[in-house]
Each structure stands twice: as structure tokens, then as C-alpha cells.
């Protein structure tokens, strides 16, 4: 009584997380987006927004910009992490990104 049980898929693995950040770094160092150089953290937000197909943004506190309230990658399941890495690979193929960990398993 007074509790709730939630069943979820297994969370992403540490090797997946390492590969995810390596891929984001490869994209960040090799791609200019709309004439801007973005960080791996910026690319994470872009890919996560694309994966979830939802965009929740709100004005920041001083009204000079916006804040993305999107999902966190730390809560992704193994299959969801696989989906976002596939999305990054597809984007990379379209933009000539060379992924330096291509031989490693996820």
C-alpha cells in the first residue's frame, strides 16, 4: 500500500554508453551544423529529440532563450540506445563522419 512498481526494459549498458559518447564526439569534431560548431552534449540533445519525436521547450528564466526539457539518455533501455546509435550512424553516413570505434561491439 502506498507504493508503485514500474517494469522497464534493462537500462543501456556501459559499453553502449561509451560508444554513444564516442560517436557524439566524432560527430561534434567533424560536422558543422548550420554554420555552427556544436559540442557532443549539443549533439546528444539533437539526437535525443529526434529519437523521441517530441520537443518540449520553455523560455529560460530571463527570457533570452529557451530550455529543452527533453528526455535523458541515462534512462534509455538497451534497445532505445541501439536506436539512437543507429540514428547517429545514419546521420554520420549522410554527412561523411568517420566513426573511430566502428570495430567495437555495442
C-alpha positions, 0 to 999 in steps of 0.5 A: 500500500502506498507504493508503485512498481514500474517494469522497464526494459534493462537500462543501456549498458556501459559499453553502449554508453561509451560508444554513444559518447564516442560517436557524439564526439566524432560527430561534434569534431567533424560536422558543422551544423548550420554554420555552427560548431556544436559540442557532443552534449549539443549533439546528444540533445539533437539526437535525443529529440529526434529519437523521441519525436517530441520537443518540449521547450520553455523560455529560460528564466530571463527570457533570452532563450529557451530550455529543452526539457527533453528526455535523458539518455541515462534512462534509455533501455538497451534497445532505445540506445541501439536506436539512437546509435543507429540514428547517429550512424545514419546521420554520420553516413549522410554527412561523411563522419568517420566513426573511430570505434566502428570495430567495437561491439555495442 
